[in-house]
Amino acid sequence: MSNDSIVITGAREHNLKNVSLTIPKNRIVVFTGVSGSGKSSIVFDTIAVESQRQLNETFPMFVRNRMPKHERPDADSIEHLSTAIVVDQRPVGGNSRSTVGTMTDVHPLLRVLFSRHGTPSAGPSNHYSFNDPHGMCPNCDGLGRTVRLDLAKLIDPTRSIQGGAIRHPSFAVGGWQWQLYSHHGLYPTDVPVGEFTAEQRHLFLHGTGAKVEIVNSNGRHHIDYEGFVDRFERLYLKRDTSALSERSRETIARYVTEGPCPRCEGARLNAAALASRIEGHSISDYAAMEIGDLVDVLTRIEDPATRRAARPAAVALERLVAIGLGYLNLDRPTSTVSGGEGQRLKMVRYLGSSLTGLTYVFDEPSVGLHPRDVVRLNDLLTRLRDKGNTVLVVEHDLDVIAVADHVVDVGPGAGIHGGTITFEGTFEDLRVADSPTGHALRRLTPLKPEFRTPTGALEIRGANAHNLRGVDVDIPTGVLSVVTGVAGSGKSTLITDVLVAAHPDAVVVDQSGVGKSSRSTPASYVGVLDLVRKLFAKAHGVDVGLFTFNSLGACPECAGRGVIHTDMAFMDPVTTRCEACRGRRFKDEVLAYKLRGKSIVDVLASTAEEAVDYFTEKALRTRVETLVAVGLGYLTLGQPLSSLSGGELQRLKLASELHKTGNVYILDEPTTGLHMSDVDTLVRLLDRLVDAGNTVVVVEHNLDVIKRADHVLDLGPGGGKHGGTVVFEGTPAELVKDEGSVTAQFLRAALEYAERARTS
């Protein structure tokens, strides 16, 4: 058999139904289908996992034991694979020391540039690094921000140490940390702190030298006394607080004041590094510029030797501009970039690679992109293919599907209704195919003929956050508003920052991740599971813990997981179904307890659609109905969240918010991960919310959603410093006629395409 195609035989991962497939190499192959149809199971869980697993097998055992382990996918055979590079939607994350410059490896190039040509020189390249002791600002340790303890908030001067003068819960009276300041004999602990002498106050806050006996659950211990301020700063401030729990960070925030470091003014570097200049600019100046501007600065350097050294950095930055990220700057923390921005930052790392014969795997790379930016994305995919690589893309965007050399449509439905191949061929053939995506391509969405009348307005005045330029705007109430604009135009800042801050009671469904594990389920996420357990416990007069696989009811063999994971040390891990509970997660005695003819296992095995008919309790029915309303009726209540696709998780978040009472709903790109047919379900849901008397504001690029809005707010005209203004306000019908809006250009093109298709 020829090795110019990837050949899959009998794939059964997740919901795949014995799928056999031949995928041409050195082509752009796009996988389409409704959310949950099985696309990701083919591309990521079968092809990518097996490629990475086999690649790992080429390394020595010592190395393999320190690498991520991948279990063999459930398939008869997967042949003719090449090395896979996965670019997924997982947030780039990173701690407070990770920036766009460090992630893209551009900042190291700038450090080399300044170490060789900066005047006066600060030394070798690491002396220009804010992550190296030789280069970092000594006051903020290279973080650019300082968090200063506010003693007035943390210490109650009217109370003694014994009486609870320290307000932080970790130093509560009776705790072992409290004992450090109450069992020492250095100063009185029964006198209000506000009455301490200067010497006593110094000993309390900064003293050293004494030994203190403390008692905890592990016995008696003698530890060195440490002044309260010194200890608090060491434990909570002079460290990367992103490693702490969210609750701990929130507690600390009540007692501190945060702001730019006064010594480096947020530049992160020490004085020597900041004093070094190339044609008047410091390395900090470079990092603070928009990337598009920095390219111009680097290419205009006059000294020939310096220009040659600057060229590699300029080339790397030009790649960022080419994929629509020219509005970012290099000192932007990676923790603040959106999912779409993060995915493009990952992509750019491979554009300069001279490797060929690879398989690039992309997970919905159009996420977060305006139609204008999708054109740049397609150019990137084409360039990777033309270098001799195979490009596999899971995607819903029509414009991305259109550049495919080969399309695979998976379906026909989602979950148990999917898992088969419904179409293979070219995009032109897909347009006339009898498949879910083929039908969706032929469905022509017109402009909304009538628009709701606003009942009032949410006022925003003088918004200046990030790149917003004194924006004054009224968001109409009682209607469906869509806020759009190119990436970096300021739309998310205006809505998810400014509007949310002004209306903290609004129900917000944003792009933050869904906490998921093998023990999380749709039932637990929407708050159904606890109610069901209580019903079973009350009906039989037994402990509620008996009806959870995380507690008393768990199968003792698999600890409630339903499967047995066997770590094979140097070999690939093996997962098998637990034979004791037959994958049901509960011990057998739990199955004897029935509620209206069903055990807890039967209830969790029910789909949301089936559960609506089963539950008679209003609270339960209402919450399960939200799953059906967002198009997730096919999910079983007990399905692990770790097995859900990105689109399913996004809708699950929306479902969890629908039962809340609130007259303002704010959604950030809710079409993420949604098939064209799923967008219809989403818009019907949004309409239902508005018709119930709510105000719905959506940040979105999807043209089908824009067409069906009552009000459109377009920001721009560009990104970064070229954005931050309102370029259009009005109905979709008025937007089509606007000549100054980039969104209007693509909306007109979409309507013209629909008209040609209708008349052809």
C-alpha positions, 0 to 999 in steps of 0.5 A: 500500500502507498504511504502517501496517505494516513490509513486508519482502520477500525477506530473506536475512540469515544463515540467513533463507530469502527471508523476506517479512513484514508487521509491524503498526506501533504494536503490541507484536510479539514474535519467538519461536523456538529459539535461532539460528532467525533472529529476530535476523536479522530484527529487528536485522540487517534492520529495525534496520540498514536503519532506521539506515542510511537515517536516516544518509543524511539527514545531510550527507556530512561528518557521515556519514563520522564515524558508524557505517556500516551495510551494506545488508541482504540483502533485496529491499525493506524498506518503511515503516520508522520511526526505530529505537532499539535496546536490546540486551544488550551490556554497558553497560561504561564506564570507572571514571568511568561510574556509574548516575548519569551513565549515566541523566543523574540525576547532572547533575540533582543537580549543578544542584540543589546548585549552586542550593540547596546550602549553602554553595555550591561554585559552578556545577554542574560544581563538583559533578562528579567528572569535572571538575577543579573538583569531583573529589577531587585525591587520587584524581582523582575515581575514589574509590579510590587505588592505592598502590605497594607498593615492598616487593613491587616492589623487591628491596632485596638486588639492584642495578639491574644485578642486576634489583632491579626486579621488574616485567617492563616494567623487566626487565634489558636492556629500554629502561625498565631502561636509564633507571635503569642508564645515568645516573650519578646513583647506583650501579647495581651496589650493592644498592638496600637499601644506598642512602643517603637521597639516592641513594634519593630520586634513584632514586625521585623524581629529575629533571633528567638526560638518559639515553641509551637504545638500542632497535630504533629507534636511540639516544635521549636522554630525560629521567630520571624517578624510578622511583616517579613514572614507574610511577605515571604509566604505570600508576596515575594513569590509567584502568587499564580501558584496559590489557590484562587481563594488564597489570592482573593484573601491576600488581595484584601490586605495588600496594595498592588501597582507598578514597581516604583523603581523600574516603573514596570519595566522589570529590569535593573538600572544597567539594563534599562540604561543601555540604548540602541539609537535612543531605545532601550530593550524595555522600549522595544518590549512596550511597542506594538509589534507592528511598530517594533518591526519598523523600528528594527528595520530602520536601524542605520548601523549596518552591523546592528541592522544585521543582528536585528534582522532575525528579530524583525523576521520573527516579528513579521510572522506575528504581524502576518497572522494578525497579532501586530497589535500585541506587545512583547511584554504582554503577559501570556496569562492575559491573551485570549484563546485565539491569540494564544493559538496563533502565538503557538502557530508562529513558532513553526513558521520559521521551521525548515522541517518538512514531512510533519503533520500539523494538527490544529483545533479550530484555529479560527476561534476569536478571529474576525473574518478579515483575520481568517484570510491571514490564517488560511495563508498560514495553513497554505504555507505550512502545506506548501513546505511539504507538510500534512495539515489536519484542521478541526474547523467550523468556519466556512472560509477555512473549510473552503481552502481545504484540499480534502474534507471529512465530514463526521456525524451525522449527529453528536454523541451516540448519534455521531461517530461515522463518516458522512462525507469525504471529498472536495469542498465543492462536492461538500456543498451539494452533499447529503451530509449535515455540513452540506445541508448547512452550507446550502442554508442561506441565512438572511438579514433579520427583517424586523428588529426589537425596540429597546426598552432603555440603555446601559450607559458607558461614558469615557471608557479608557481601559487598555486601547479604548479612547474615551468611548461613550456608548449606549448598550440598548436594553431589552434587545439582542446586541452583538459587539464585533470588530477585528482582533484587538479592536477593544470589544472584549475590553469594552464589554467584559471589563468595562460593562461588567464592572459597571453591572456586576450582577450581570450573568457572564459566560466567558472564555475561561476554562471549564474545570473538568476531570474524570469525576466531573459530569454534566449532572454535577456541573449544572447542579443536578447530581446533589439534588438527585442524591438527596432524593435517593437518600430520603426515599430509602432513609440512608446516608446520601454519601451512598449515592456518590462514586466519590464517597461511600457508594464507590466501587472499592476496586476502582475507587469509583472511576469505573476503569483501572489504570495500570502504570506499566513503568517504562511501557505505555499505560493500560486502561481497562474497564473495572470488572468488579462494577462493570464500569458502573463506578458504584458498588453492587449494593447501591443498585438495589436502591431504586427511585421510580424504577431506576437506580442511581446508575440508571439515572446517570446513564440517561440522556438529558432528553430522557431525564426531562421525562423522568424527573417530576421535581421542578428544580431538577427538570428546570436544570436538565431542560437547560442542557436540552435548550443548548443542544446537549440533550444527547449527553448522558448525565454521568458522562465525564467532562473530560470526554466532551469537545470544546463546543460541548463544554462551551454550551455546558457553561451556558446551560449552567447559567440559564437557571439564574435570574438576571436581566443582563446576560453577557456572552463572550464568543458563544459560537466557539466550537459550534457547527453552523447548524448549532449556531441556529440553536444558540441564536434561538436560545438567545432570542428566548432569553430576550423575549423573556425580558432580558438584555443579551450582549454578545461579543462575536465574529460569526456573521450568522449571529450578526445578521440576526442581532437587533443592534450591532456595535462595531469597534475598530477600525483596526487593532491595538492603537489603531482601534479603540473607537466605535465605528458603527452603531445600528441595526444589521440592515444599516451596517450593510450600507456602512462604508467605514466598517471592516465587518460591513465589508464581509457581511456584504460579501456573505449576503452576495454569496447567498444571493448567488447561491440562491439564483444559481 
